[in-house]
Amino acid sequence: MTYLYLGIAILSEVVATTFLKLSDGFSKPLPSLVTVAGYAVAFYFLSLTLRSLPTGVVYAVWSGVGVVLIATIAWVFQSQKLDTAALCGMGLIVSGVVVINLFSSASSQ
């Protein structure tokens, strides 16, 4: 259940960040509302995740997966470009998250 909570937190944060861009500096009410609600849901579920898993591991997964998802959404839906360095960097982030989850005893606490 803990990883489900983390997944909900990550997806909520990704939605909130996507709508943050669309809110145009909080000048558009609906995207602004989605942003605030998304972050509220994200932090609530993140707090539930932190009951069971170490903060460092949770934050590594949260930020790593979030960065890749946000960059992908920005690339696909907002026509933002990703160069080779950005793609390599995201590959390293994903690799780091995989290493933590597969090989670190810290992730199983």
ZIMONOR-V987210 format. One record per backbone hydrogen bond with DSSP energy under -0.5 kcal/mol. NH is the residue of the N-H (numbers start at 0). CO is the residue of the C=O. If there is no record, write none. Layout:
[[NH,CO] [NH,CO]]
This chain:
[[4,0] [5,1] [6,2] [7,3] [8,4] [9,5] [10,6] [11,7] [12,8] [13,9] [14,10] [15,11] [16,12] [17,13] [18,14] [19,15] [20,16] [21,17] [22,18] [23,20] [24,19] [26,22] [27,22] [28,26] [31,27] [32,28] [33,29] [34,30] [35,31] [36,32] [37,33] [38,34] [39,35] [40,36] [41,37] [42,38] [43,39] [44,40] [45,41] [46,42] [47,43] [48,44] [49,45] [50,47] [51,48] [52,48] [53,105] [57,53] [58,54] [59,55] [60,56] [61,57] [62,58] [63,59] [64,60] [65,61] [66,62] [67,63] [68,64] [69,65] [70,66] [71,67] [72,68] [73,69] [74,70] [75,71] [76,72] [77,72] [77,73] [79,73] [86,82] [87,83] [88,84] [89,85] [90,86] [91,87] [92,88] [93,89] [94,90] [95,91] [96,92] [97,93] [98,94] [99,95] [100,96] [101,97] [102,98] [103,98] [103,99] [106,103] [107,104] [108,105]]
